[in-house]
């Protein structure tokens, strides 16, 4: 088995940053500049992370029959979380609906990253080769940096989202 700690440590580093941003957002109130700035930072971070993770990790894991189901599950959750982020951005920040949607998003996202860290990553590690790890290391950071410059907050109500 190859040493996968580098890529998984890097992914967990992002997850920890996301948890911190969620905690900070939870402490904000109303349509404040702080809430808006944190939502933008969180959105750009999460969308960039998901795109890079899909290209670096999940594209590799899709080629391994033993991990295809978990991989599809995680990628589907990325899509759902992005829709939730867009819906949250389209909701009045001073409304109780925003807070309810934020709490739902936070719960869903923390469940997703906990599942990745506790279940998927340890299982995936068993199926990785040195060549896989070299690919993932070379792709993740490069793609994440590129995506950060591309991502933005895209307000779209959930009911208006197209599949």
C-alpha positions in Angstrom: 0.0 0.0 0.0 1.3 3.5 -0.9 1.6 6.4 1.5 -1.5 8.4 0.9 -1.2 10.7 3.9 -0.1 13.7 1.8 -3.2 14.0 -0.3 -5.6 13.1 2.5 -3.9 15.5 4.9 -4.2 18.3 2.3 -7.9 17.5 1.8 -8.5 17.5 5.5 -6.6 20.8 5.8 -9.3 22.3 3.5 -12.1 20.7 5.4 -10.8 22.2 8.7 -10.7 25.6 7.1 -14.3 25.1 5.9 -15.4 24.0 9.4 -13.9 27.2 10.8 -15.6 29.4 8.2 -19.0 27.7 9.0 -18.4 28.4 12.8 -17.7 32.1 12.0 -20.7 32.3 9.8 -22.9 30.8 12.5 -21.9 33.7 14.8 -23.0 36.4 12.3 -26.4 38.1 12.3 -28.6 39.7 9.7 -27.5 41.1 6.3 -24.1 42.1 7.6 -21.0 42.7 5.5 -19.2 40.0 7.6 -21.9 37.4 6.8 -21.7 38.3 3.2 -17.9 38.1 3.1 -17.8 34.8 4.9 -20.4 33.3 2.6 -18.4 34.4 -0.4 -15.2 33.0 1.0 -16.8 29.7 2.0 -18.5 29.4 -1.4 -15.3 30.0 -3.4 -13.4 27.7 -1.1 -15.9 24.8 -1.2 -16.5 25.0 -5.0 -12.8 25.2 -5.7 -12.1 22.3 -3.3 -14.8 20.1 -4.8 -13.6 20.7 -8.4 -10.0 19.9 -7.5 -11.0 16.9 -5.4 -13.1 15.5 -8.2 -10.3 15.8 -10.7 -7.5 14.7 -8.4 -9.1 12.1 -6.1 -12.4 11.0 -7.5 -11.4 10.6 -11.1 -8.7 8.2 -9.8 -11.2 6.4 -7.6 -13.8 6.0 -10.4 -11.3 3.8 -12.2 -11.3 1.3 -9.2 -14.4 -0.8 -9.2 -14.2 -1.3 -5.4 -14.6 2.4 -4.8 -17.0 3.5 -7.6 -20.1 3.5 -5.5 -18.6 5.7 -2.7 -17.1 7.9 -5.3 -20.4 8.5 -7.1 -22.1 9.2 -3.8 -19.5 11.9 -2.9 -19.6 13.6 -6.3 -23.4 13.6 -6.1 -23.2 15.3 -2.7 -20.8 17.9 -4.1 -23.6 18.8 -6.6 -26.2 19.0 -3.9 -24.1 21.2 -1.7 -23.4 23.5 -4.6 -27.1 23.9 -5.2 -27.6 24.6 -1.5 -24.9 27.2 -1.5 -26.5 28.9 -4.6 -29.9 28.8 -2.8 -28.5 30.3 0.3 -26.9 33.1 -1.7 -30.3 33.8 -3.3 -32.0 34.1 0.1 -32.3 37.4 2.1 -29.6 37.2 4.8 -31.7 39.0 7.3 -34.6 36.4 7.1 -35.2 33.4 9.3 -35.2 31.3 6.0 -31.5 32.2 5.5 -30.6 30.9 9.0 -32.7 27.7 8.5 -31.0 27.1 5.1 -27.6 27.8 6.6 -28.1 25.3 9.4 -29.2 22.7 6.9 -26.2 23.4 4.6 -23.8 23.3 7.6 -25.2 20.0 8.8 -25.1 18.5 5.2 -21.6 19.7 4.5 -20.2 18.6 7.8 -21.8 15.2 7.4 -20.2 15.0 3.9 -16.7 15.8 5.0 -16.9 13.6 8.1 -18.0 10.7 5.9 -15.1 11.4 3.5 -12.5 11.6 6.3 -13.9 8.7 8.5 -15.1 6.3 5.9 -14.0 7.0 2.3 -10.5 8.2 2.7 -9.3 5.2 4.8 -11.0 2.8 2.3 -9.6 4.6 -0.8 -6.1 4.5 0.6 -6.2 0.7 0.4 -6.6 0.9 -3.4 -4.0 3.6 -4.3 -0.7 3.0 -6.0 2.4 5.3 -6.0 1.4 6.4 -9.5 -2.1 7.3 -8.3 -0.6 9.4 -5.5 1.8 11.2 -7.8 -1.1 12.1 -10.1 -3.2 13.3 -7.2 -0.5 15.4 -5.7 0.3 17.0 -9.0 -3.3 17.8 -9.8 -5.0 18.9 -6.6 -3.1 22.1 -5.7 -2.8 23.3 -9.3 -6.5 22.8 -9.9 -7.6 24.3 -6.6 -5.6 27.5 -7.3 -7.0 27.7 -10.8 -10.5 27.2 -9.5 -10.3 29.8 -6.8 -9.8 32.4 -9.5 -12.9 31.1 -11.4 -15.4 30.4 -8.7 -18.0 32.9 -7.5 -21.2 33.2 -5.6 -24.1 32.3 -7.9 -27.4 33.1 -6.3 -30.0 30.7 -7.6 -33.1 29.5 -5.8 -33.3 25.8 -5.4 -36.6 25.6 -7.2 -35.1 27.4 -10.2 -32.0 25.1 -10.4 -31.8 23.0 -13.5 -30.4 19.5 -13.3 
